[in-house]
């Protein structure tokens, strides 16, 4: 039986959490038999309300997670010179490789599911830089551990998308074709300890929304600090549940659902003085469609009397526009250009 709880802003657990302050904890029950109607109802309610959920019973083997975590720690323990050799190519729109935050207190390393061999499955007008090769670090066992984890979390993402389809009263496989091949990114985040404290206005990760369909986040045992901005305008801590993943919907689901499912602003705040000596790791899987996928409100979901709120957009054009906005925002935060208005 699947179990659903609501995490309230005061830390209590119960089914009557105050509106706007809940991040549900849902047992997916992935023991080989798949989900049930309770899971579909709970996931649908989470997507309509907070846009965030914590999932247990996800079915990803512990040894796959542990191997990925060990290799992640090994990577970020390497020297700055080592990591610089893995630096992301400025021409790569999918940021494969190592990136150090300029206005955030973090470092990141990304690999992407879209490989050069996938180019032949895409239309000729798709930007060829989307299929650049990954920059695997020369660490024994790293690529194998990450490849195994990538496959496992990809399977979970596809299963959740089928749950989403059921929530929207669509055939379970309705979204499948949009993710063949897909440009999903796996990004490892490292937040160094803060023995001297951050500069004013700097956070470990600034407030943002995710761009894709959904994100599956693994956090280590020092996982405090992830907050979501609820409908009451309050920052709410995402509950820390053993052997779980945090799942949140991205902006693409707002297009597919004609605005009914909205992504939620979230951030990673700095640790308290008592916890400032701790490093923090997280690994996020951003499930993103094929560059050639057309994204538009689901047929029939808008309703005969409703007006579509979003124009159809091809995925590669959508992500290119999001990257341009992010670039401008970063320059504003760095003080390089004046803010509009």
C-alpha positions as CSV (number, residue, x, y, z in Angstrom):
1,X,0.0,0.0,0.0
2,X,1.3,3.4,-0.9
3,X,1.7,5.9,2.0
4,X,1.2,9.6,1.6
5,X,2.1,12.3,4.2
6,X,2.0,16.0,4.2
7,X,5.0,18.0,5.5
8,X,3.6,21.1,7.1
9,X,5.5,24.4,7.7
10,X,5.6,23.8,11.5
11,X,7.2,20.4,11.0
12,X,4.2,18.3,11.9
13,X,2.9,15.6,9.6
14,X,-0.7,15.1,8.7
15,X,-3.3,15.2,6.0
16,X,-4.7,18.6,6.8
17,X,-1.6,20.8,6.2
18,X,-2.1,24.5,5.7
19,X,-2.5,25.5,2.1
20,X,0.7,26.5,0.3
21,X,3.0,25.0,2.9
22,X,3.2,21.3,2.0
23,X,5.7,19.1,0.4
24,X,4.2,15.6,0.4
25,X,6.1,12.4,1.0
26,X,4.9,9.7,-1.3
27,X,5.8,6.0,-1.3
28,X,5.8,5.0,-5.0
29,X,5.7,1.3,-4.1
30,X,8.0,0.3,-7.0
31,X,8.5,-3.3,-6.1
32,X,8.0,-4.5,-9.7
33,X,4.2,-4.1,-9.7
34,X,4.2,-0.3,-10.5
35,X,2.1,2.3,-8.9
36,X,-1.6,2.4,-8.0
37,X,-4.5,4.8,-8.0
38,X,-3.4,6.3,-4.6
39,X,-0.1,7.2,-6.1
40,X,-1.7,8.8,-9.1
41,X,-4.0,10.9,-7.0
42,X,-1.2,11.9,-4.6
43,X,1.2,12.9,-7.4
44,X,-1.5,14.8,-9.2
45,X,-2.3,16.8,-6.1
46,X,1.3,17.6,-5.5
47,X,1.8,18.8,-9.0
48,X,-1.3,21.0,-8.8
49,X,-0.3,22.5,-5.4
50,X,3.4,22.6,-4.3
51,X,5.0,21.3,-7.5
52,X,7.4,19.4,-5.2
53,X,7.3,15.9,-3.6
54,X,9.6,13.6,-1.8
55,X,9.4,10.0,-3.0
56,X,10.4,6.8,-1.3
57,X,9.9,3.2,-2.6
58,X,11.6,4.4,-5.8
59,X,13.2,1.1,-6.7
60,X,16.7,2.4,-7.4
61,X,19.3,0.0,-5.9
62,X,21.3,1.3,-3.0
63,X,24.6,0.1,-4.4
64,X,24.0,2.1,-7.6
65,X,23.4,5.2,-5.4
66,X,26.4,4.6,-3.2
67,X,28.8,4.1,-6.1
68,X,27.6,7.4,-7.7
69,X,28.0,9.2,-4.4
70,X,31.5,7.9,-3.8
71,X,32.6,8.9,-7.3
72,X,31.1,12.3,-6.9
73,X,33.1,12.9,-3.7
74,X,36.3,11.7,-5.5
75,X,35.7,14.2,-8.3
76,X,35.3,17.3,-6.2
77,X,38.2,16.3,-4.0
78,X,40.5,16.7,-7.1
79,X,42.6,19.8,-7.6
80,X,41.4,23.0,-9.3
81,X,43.8,22.2,-12.1
82,X,42.2,18.8,-12.6
83,X,38.7,20.2,-12.7
84,X,39.7,23.0,-15.0
85,X,40.8,20.5,-17.6
86,X,37.2,19.3,-17.5
87,X,35.8,22.8,-18.0
88,X,32.5,23.1,-19.9
89,X,33.0,24.3,-23.5
90,X,31.4,27.8,-23.7
91,X,29.9,26.7,-27.0
92,X,28.1,23.8,-25.4
93,X,24.5,24.7,-24.7
94,X,24.2,21.7,-22.4
95,X,27.1,22.7,-20.2
96,X,28.9,19.3,-20.2
97,X,31.8,19.3,-17.9
98,X,32.9,21.3,-14.9
99,X,31.5,24.8,-14.0
100,X,32.3,26.9,-11.0
101,X,29.6,29.3,-9.8
102,X,30.3,33.0,-10.2
103,X,27.5,34.4,-8.0
104,X,26.6,31.2,-6.2
105,X,28.5,29.2,-3.5
106,X,28.8,26.0,-5.5
107,X,30.6,24.0,-8.2
108,X,29.0,21.6,-10.7
109,X,29.8,18.8,-13.1
110,X,27.4,17.7,-15.8
111,X,27.0,14.9,-18.2
112,X,24.2,14.6,-20.8
113,X,22.2,11.8,-22.2
114,X,22.4,13.2,-25.8
115,X,25.5,11.7,-27.4
116,X,27.1,12.2,-30.8
117,X,25.5,9.0,-32.0
118,X,22.0,10.5,-31.5
119,X,22.6,13.1,-34.1
120,X,21.4,10.9,-36.9
121,X,18.0,10.6,-35.2
122,X,17.5,14.4,-35.1
123,X,16.4,16.8,-37.9
124,X,19.3,18.4,-39.8
125,X,18.5,21.9,-38.4
126,X,19.1,20.9,-34.8
127,X,22.2,22.7,-33.4
128,X,25.1,20.2,-33.7
129,X,26.6,21.5,-30.5
130,X,23.8,19.8,-28.6
131,X,25.4,16.4,-29.4
132,X,28.9,17.2,-28.2
133,X,30.6,14.3,-26.3
134,X,30.6,14.2,-22.5
135,X,33.8,15.1,-20.6
136,X,34.4,12.1,-18.5
137,X,37.0,12.6,-15.8
138,X,39.9,10.1,-15.9
139,X,39.0,8.6,-12.5
140,X,38.8,4.8,-12.4
141,X,35.2,3.6,-12.2
142,X,33.7,7.1,-12.6
143,X,32.1,6.7,-16.0
144,X,30.8,3.2,-15.1
145,X,29.2,4.4,-11.8
146,X,27.6,7.5,-13.4
147,X,26.4,5.5,-16.4
148,X,24.7,3.0,-14.2
149,X,23.1,5.7,-12.1
150,X,22.0,7.6,-15.2
151,X,20.2,4.6,-16.5
152,X,18.5,3.9,-13.1
153,X,17.3,7.5,-12.6
154,X,16.2,7.7,-16.2
155,X,14.0,4.7,-15.7
156,X,12.4,6.4,-12.7
157,X,11.9,9.6,-14.6
158,X,10.1,7.8,-17.4
159,X,7.9,5.9,-14.9
160,X,7.0,9.2,-13.2
161,X,6.1,10.7,-16.6
162,X,3.7,7.8,-17.1
163,X,2.1,8.7,-13.7
164,X,1.9,12.3,-14.9
165,X,0.0,11.1,-18.0
166,X,-2.4,9.1,-15.8
167,X,-2.9,12.2,-13.7
168,X,-3.9,14.1,-16.9
169,X,-6.2,11.3,-18.1
170,X,-3.9,10.5,-21.0
171,X,-2.6,7.2,-22.2
172,X,0.3,6.2,-20.0
173,X,2.8,6.4,-22.9
174,X,1.6,9.8,-24.2
175,X,4.9,11.6,-23.4
176,X,7.2,8.8,-24.6
177,X,7.9,10.0,-28.1
178,X,8.9,13.4,-26.8
179,X,11.9,11.9,-25.1
180,X,13.4,9.9,-28.0
181,X,16.2,10.8,-28.1
182,X,16.4,13.1,-25.1
183,X,18.8,15.8,-23.8
184,X,18.5,15.1,-20.1
185,X,21.3,16.3,-17.9
186,X,22.8,14.7,-14.8
187,X,24.5,17.4,-12.7
188,X,26.5,16.9,-9.6
189,X,26.6,19.9,-7.2
190,X,29.3,20.5,-4.6
191,X,28.7,23.2,-2.0
192,X,32.0,23.8,-0.1
193,X,32.1,24.5,3.6
194,X,31.8,28.1,4.7
195,X,34.3,28.6,7.5
196,X,34.4,32.4,7.0
197,X,30.8,33.0,5.9
198,X,29.5,34.1,2.5
199,X,29.5,37.6,1.1
200,X,26.3,39.5,1.6
201,X,23.5,38.5,-0.8
202,X,25.2,35.2,-1.9
203,X,23.5,31.9,-1.4
204,X,24.7,28.4,-2.1
205,X,22.1,28.3,-4.9
206,X,20.0,31.4,-5.9
207,X,16.3,31.2,-6.2
208,X,15.3,29.7,-9.6
209,X,12.8,27.5,-11.5
210,X,13.8,24.3,-13.4
211,X,13.3,24.4,-17.1
212,X,12.6,20.8,-18.1
213,X,9.7,18.4,-17.5
214,X,10.8,17.1,-14.1
215,X,13.9,17.0,-11.8
216,X,14.9,14.1,-9.6
217,X,17.3,15.2,-6.9
218,X,19.5,13.0,-4.7
219,X,20.9,14.7,-1.5
220,X,23.5,13.5,0.9
221,X,23.2,13.3,4.6
222,X,24.1,17.0,4.9
223,X,21.1,17.9,2.8
224,X,19.6,20.8,4.7
225,X,19.0,24.1,3.0
226,X,16.7,23.2,0.1
227,X,13.7,25.5,0.3
228,X,10.6,26.1,-1.8
229,X,8.7,29.3,-2.1
230,X,5.1,28.4,-1.3
231,X,1.8,30.0,-2.3
232,X,1.7,32.0,0.9
233,X,5.0,33.7,0.1
234,X,7.0,31.7,2.6
235,X,10.2,29.8,2.2
236,X,9.6,26.2,3.3
237,X,12.3,23.6,4.0
238,X,12.0,20.4,2.0
239,X,11.8,17.5,4.4
240,X,14.8,15.2,4.8
241,X,13.6,11.6,4.5
242,X,16.1,8.7,4.5
243,X,16.4,6.8,1.1
244,X,14.4,9.3,-0.8
245,X,14.5,11.5,-3.8
246,X,13.1,15.0,-4.2
247,X,11.0,15.4,-7.3
248,X,9.8,18.7,-8.8
249,X,8.1,19.6,-12.0
250,X,9.7,22.0,-14.4
251,X,8.4,24.8,-16.7
252,X,7.7,22.4,-19.6
253,X,4.8,20.9,-17.6
254,X,3.2,24.3,-17.4
255,X,3.1,24.4,-21.2
256,X,1.8,20.8,-21.5
257,X,-0.9,21.4,-18.8
258,X,-1.8,24.9,-20.1
259,X,-0.7,26.5,-16.8
260,X,-2.4,24.1,-14.4
261,X,0.9,22.7,-13.1
262,X,3.3,25.4,-12.4
263,X,7.0,24.9,-11.5
264,X,8.0,26.2,-8.1
265,X,10.8,28.7,-7.2
266,X,13.4,27.1,-5.0
267,X,16.8,27.8,-3.6
268,X,19.6,26.4,-1.4
269,X,20.4,28.6,1.6
270,X,23.6,28.9,3.4
271,X,24.2,26.7,6.5
272,X,23.9,28.0,10.1
273,X,27.1,28.9,11.9
274,X,27.0,25.5,13.7
275,X,26.8,23.7,10.3
276,X,29.1,25.9,8.3
277,X,32.0,23.5,8.5
278,X,30.0,20.9,6.5
279,X,30.3,20.4,2.8
280,X,27.1,19.5,0.9
281,X,26.6,17.3,-2.2
282,X,23.5,16.8,-4.4
283,X,23.0,15.2,-7.8
284,X,20.1,16.4,-10.0
285,X,18.7,14.6,-13.0
286,X,16.9,17.1,-15.3
287,X,14.6,15.1,-17.5
288,X,14.5,17.1,-20.8
289,X,12.9,16.1,-24.1
290,X,14.3,15.6,-27.5
291,X,15.5,18.9,-29.1
292,X,13.0,18.3,-31.9
293,X,10.0,17.6,-29.7
294,X,7.1,20.1,-30.1
295,X,5.8,21.3,-26.8
296,X,2.2,22.5,-26.7
297,X,-0.9,22.2,-24.4
298,X,-2.1,18.6,-24.3
299,X,-4.9,18.1,-26.9
300,X,-8.2,18.0,-25.2
301,X,-6.7,19.1,-21.8
302,X,-7.3,22.8,-22.5
303,X,-11.0,22.2,-22.9
304,X,-13.4,23.4,-25.5
305,X,-14.0,26.8,-23.9
306,X,-10.5,27.5,-22.7
307,X,-7.8,29.5,-24.5
308,X,-4.3,28.1,-24.8
309,X,-1.9,30.1,-22.7
310,X,1.2,28.9,-24.5
311,X,2.1,28.8,-28.2
312,X,3.6,25.6,-29.4
313,X,7.4,25.7,-29.2
314,X,10.1,23.2,-30.3
315,X,12.2,22.1,-27.3
316,X,15.6,23.3,-28.6
317,X,14.2,26.8,-29.3
318,X,12.6,26.8,-25.8
319,X,15.8,25.9,-24.1
320,X,17.8,28.4,-26.1
321,X,15.5,31.2,-25.0
322,X,15.8,30.0,-21.4
323,X,19.6,30.1,-21.6
324,X,19.5,33.6,-23.0
325,X,17.4,34.8,-20.0
326,X,19.7,33.0,-17.6
327,X,22.8,34.7,-19.2
328,X,21.2,38.1,-18.9
329,X,20.2,37.5,-15.3
330,X,23.7,36.4,-14.3
331,X,25.2,39.5,-15.8
332,X,22.7,41.6,-13.9
333,X,23.6,39.8,-10.6
334,X,27.3,40.3,-11.4
335,X,26.6,44.0,-11.9
336,X,27.8,44.0,-15.5
337,X,24.6,45.4,-17.0
338,X,21.8,47.6,-15.5
339,X,18.5,46.0,-14.7
340,X,15.7,46.9,-17.0
341,X,13.2,49.4,-15.6
